[in-house]
Amino acid sequence: MSRTGDGNDRYDAIVVGVGGVGSATTYELARRGLDVLGIERYDVPHAMGSSHGSTRIIRKAQQEGPEYVPLVERAYERWRELEARTERDLLTVTGSVHAGAPGTDVVANAREACETHDIDYEDLSAGEVNERFPGYDLPADFEAVFQPDGGYLDCERCVSAHVEAAHAEGATVRARERAIDWSETGEGVRVRTDKGRYEADELVVTAGPWTAELLPSVADDAVPVRALMAWLQPTEPELFSPDRFPVFVLRGEDGGGYGFPVHDVPGFKFGYSGDQREVVDPDRMDREPTAAEEELHRRFAEEFFPAGAGPTLALRTCLQSYSADEDFVLGRVPGYDSVTVGTGFTGHGFKFASATGEVLADFATEGRTDLDVSAHSIDRL
């Protein structure tokens, strides 16, 4: 860090938003020798955005499309490297199950992704799933794909590990400091916060649900959506251990769900939502779960995972940032010389964070990346 003529701290790069993707980006820039400042409006880590709640699924069976597979395979590599560097356990392999009624896109697309990239998988009937993993109780007509490399990440631990590694590379992270606005200066950017002003050659915005405040031009692809996570006490807890219960993505008649074995905090964790999104103001949304939301989640557990449908232990809201086509938005922001953005992760971005941080650092330093992220190019908007 140096001082400008008008007394502002100056860095090589500033990252606004130090959550899942922002912490990875801060680390990736710092490990390349840049003097980096990360700015986070809440704590590091925190429970106000998209990177909290103990766990996030990671899987190679990408029902979102085969184009995601190379990126997630790179993410697996980078998560393991981060584990080795920080001596933290971040990624637990359980296998992953995609399940639904015959012809369900979630199953067909997961199978297609595996076949396209020659990834091992098994087609299983509902009965085979229920017998192999007795915490499941899928309807007889359901079909499923099992992929053995799926699992989960400890999301708060991942953020902490990236920040710890960034610190070791000389980065500075300032928490509880809100970025108000920014401007290009001809020599880079100037960022104004509620506590000061900073300058840098490059700005990377990874502000999640708050991205549109800083980059109105991408507002249609950074739409804040409210979501809920539930933890219920299993009536047969031995069925929900990581060695007996793979993570899942399930499509029911009226919506979709996902879930995990018990990890770190008590309870079978899962989420369920219908096909309607609740768009919110991230600063004014109601963070208190409702009785109706609790009942909706309980019905889902009782239908598909009855041994996990005991008393409620916790309900927590989170925020997701949706793009118009539900694919990520990565790249240099058109119209600016020194600004890169990562947004639109649409509720399925955390697993990729170790790789998307690398991609965003590539864009910020080289203006390009060797990883194939053409499906997520900001130029498609």
N, C-alpha and C positions, 0 to 999 in steps of 0.2 A: 504494500500500500504506500502511496505517495500523496503529497499534498498538491492541489492545484493552486494557481495564483490567487484565486478568491477564497481559499481556505477549505475547499471540499476535499474529502478523501477520494483518491483515484485508484481504480483497480483495472486489471486487464478485462475482467468480465464480472457482471452482476447477474445473479439468478434470483428472480422473484418467485417465491413459493418453494418451500423446502419440505415438501411431502414426499410421496413415493418416487415420483419422477424427478422432482427438483433436487432431492438429496443425491440421487444418482448422477444427475447432471453436474452438480457442484463438485462431486468427487471426480468425475471424468475430466472436467476442465482442470482441476487442481493437479491431478496425476500427470497431466501433460506439461506441467510447469507454469501454468498461469496463476496469477494472483487473483483470487476469486472471493467475492462477497456474496453470501446467500442471505436473503431477507425473508423472514417468515412472520406473518402477522400474529400467529399464535405460538404456543410452545413447540418444542421439537423433542419427540413427536407430539401430536395433539389429536383430539377427538372431535374436531369441528368440520372436517372435510371428507376425504375419500380414502384415507390410509390408516384407519383404526379398526378396532374390533377383533384383534388377536390374530385372525387368519385371512388369507386370500388364496384362492385356488390357483395352481399352476398345472398346465396340461398340454400335451402335444396334440391331442385330438381336438383340433380347432374347428368347432362347428361354425365359427364366424367366416371361415373360408381357408382354403389351402395356402393362400398368400401370407397368412399369419405364421405358418409353421417355421420357415427359416428364422424369423425374428424371435420366436419363443425358444428355438433350439439355441440361438445365441444367448438368450437370457439365462437358460439353464447353465451354460458355461460360466457366465459372469457371476451368477449367484454363488456357484461353487468356488470361484476365485475369491469372492468377497468373504465367504465363510473361512477360507484358509487364511486370508489376510488378517481378519479380525478375531479369529478363533471363536466364532459364534455359530451355533446351530440355527440355520435360517430356513432350510428347505427339507421337508419330510415327505418321502415317497410313500404313497398308499395305493397307487393305482387310481384310475378315474373311470366312472360309469356315466355314459350318456344314455338316457332312457326315455321312452315315450310310446304312444300308441303307434301301430303300424303306419309307415309312411311319414312319420313325424320328421320334420326338417332337421331337428337337433341331432337325431340319430344318423340320418342319411348323410348329413354334412360332415359329422365327425368321422364317419367311415370314409367319405371321399377324401378328406384331408389326410388321413392315414395312408390310404392307397396311393394318393398322388405323390407322397414323399417316402413311400416304402417304410412306413412305421408299423411296428408290430401291434396287432389288436386282435380281439376275439369278438365274434358275434355271439351273444348270449340270449336265451329266452328269459322271460320273467322268472320262470321256475328255477333256472340255473343261477340267476343272480341271487334269488332269495335263499337258495340252498347254500351257495358259496359264502354269502354275506348276510347272515340271518337278522341283522338290524334292518334290512330292507324287507318290504312287503309289497312288491310291485303287482299290479293287476295281471291276470293270466294272459291278456292279449298284448301286453307291452313287449317291445323288443329293446335290445340294449347293445351297446358297444363298450367293451372293457379295454382300456389301454394301460399297460402296467407302469408307465413312467409318470403318470399323474400324481399329484399330491398337493401340498399346501405350503405357503410361506408364512412365517410369523411377521406380520406386516409392520408392527411398531419396532420390532427388533431389526428388521431390514432398514428402516429409516435411520435408526440409531447407528447401525453398522456403517451405512454410507456416510453419515455425518462424521463419525469417529475416523473413518479412513480419510475423509476430506480434510479434517483437522490435521491428521498426520502428514498430509501433503502441503500444509500451510494455509488452507482456506480459512476464512472468517465467516461465521454464521451469526447473524443477529436476529434473535427471536423477539416476539412481542413488539414488533415494529411494522407498521402498515405502510406499504408503498401507495402513495396518493396519486402520483402521475409521473410522467417522464417526458423527455424531449430529446431530439437529436441535436447535436451541437456543432456538427461539421468535423469534429474530432472524435466522435463516438456518441455517447448518451449521457444524460444527466437524470438521475432518479431522485425524486423528492418523496420523503417519508414523513410520518408524523413526529420523527425525532431528528431528522437531518437531511442533508443532501450528499449524494455520492455521484461520482463520474466513473465511466469505464469505456473501454473500446467497444465492448459488446454487451448486449442485454439479451438474456434468455428468460422468457415468461413461461412459467410452469405453475400458474396460480390456481389451477383447478376451477372450481365454481366461480372464482373471482376474476377469471381471465378477461372477461368482457369489459370489466371496469378499466383495465389498462389497454386493451386492444379492441375497441368497438368494431373494428373491421372484421373480426372473427366471431362476433356475438352469436350468429346463427349456428355456429359449430362449437359453441361452448355454453350450452344451455344447462343451467343448474336444475337437477332433478332430485327430489327427496326419495330416499329408500329406507328400508327397515331391516334390521338383523334381529333374530330371536335366539335365545338359549333356553331349552327346556331340559328338565332333569330326566335322564333315561330311567325307565323302570327296570331295564336290564343293562346296567352300565358296561358290563363286559363285552357287549356287542358293538360298542361305539368307541373302542380303542383304535388307534391308528393302524394296528396290524390286522384288524378285522373289519374295518369300515372304510372303504375307499370314498374319496370325494365324489360328488355327483353333480350332474346337470340334468334336470328332469323337466319334460314338457307335459303338463297335464291338459285337461280339456279347456280350462279357462285361464291358464297362465303358466308361468315357468318358475322353477325353484332350483336352488343349489344348496349344497351343505357339506359338512365336515365331520370327522370324528372329534371326540373331546380333546381339546388342547389348551393347556395353560390356565384357562378359567373353567369353572364347572359348567357342564351342560353340553347337549347336542346343539350345535350352532347351525342355523340355516336361514335362508331368505326366500321369500315367495312374493311374486307380484303378478298382477293381471296385465292386460295389454295396454292399459292406460297409464301414462306418466303424469306425475304430479310436479309440474314446473313451479319453481319457487324463487323467491329472493333469498340468497344465501345468508343475508344478514338479518332477515326478518322471519324466516320460516319457523314453524312450530316444531321444536325438537322433542316434544313429549309424545311418545307413542299413544295411540288411542286404544280403547277397549275393542273397537271394531277391527283394528289392525292385529291386535293380539289374537282375536278369535279367528281371523282369516289364516294366520300362521298356524294356529293350533289345529284347525281342520286339515290343513295340508299335512302336518306331521301325523295326525291320526289316520289319514288315508294311506299314506305311503311308508311311514316309519313309526308304527304304533308303539314299538318298544322304546322310542325316544320321546314320547308325548306325555311325559309326566308334568309336574308343576312347573310353572314359569319361573325361571331364574333371572332372566334379564331381557330387556328390549332396548335397542339403541337405534337411533336414526343415523343416517349418513347421507352424504351428498355425492352425486355423480354428475359428470359433465358430458352431455350428449352432443354429438355432431349430427348434422342433418341426415347423413347416410350411415351413421353408427360406426364408421371407420375412423381411425385416428387422424389427427391433423398435425403434421410434422414438417418443419422447414423454415426457411427465411421468409419473413413477412413481406409481401409485395409492397413496394412504395417506400421502403426504408432500407438504409444501407447497413444497419448495425443491429438488427433485431431478429431473433429466432423465437419460435413458439412451439410448444407441445401441448395439445389440448384435444378435446373430443374423445376421451378414452372410454366413455359410454359404459362404465360399469364393468369393463373387462380388461383394464389396462395395467393393473398393478403387477401381474405376473411378468410383464414385459419390461418393467421399469429399469432393471439393470442394463438392458440392451437399448431402450429408448434414451436413457441418459447418455449412452455412448453416441447414439445417432445425433442427438441435439448438440453434443459437444463437437461432433464432426461438422455440422452445419455452421456452428458459431465460429469455428476456427478455420475451416477449409471451404465453407460454402457448399459442401457436398458430402455424401457418405458412400462408402463402398457396400454397405448393407442394402439389400433390396427393400426399400420402403416406398416403392412407386405407388402402391395402392393407398398410401397414406399421405401422398404429396399435397401440400397446401395449394399447389398449382391447379388441382382439380376443382377447386371451389369456384 
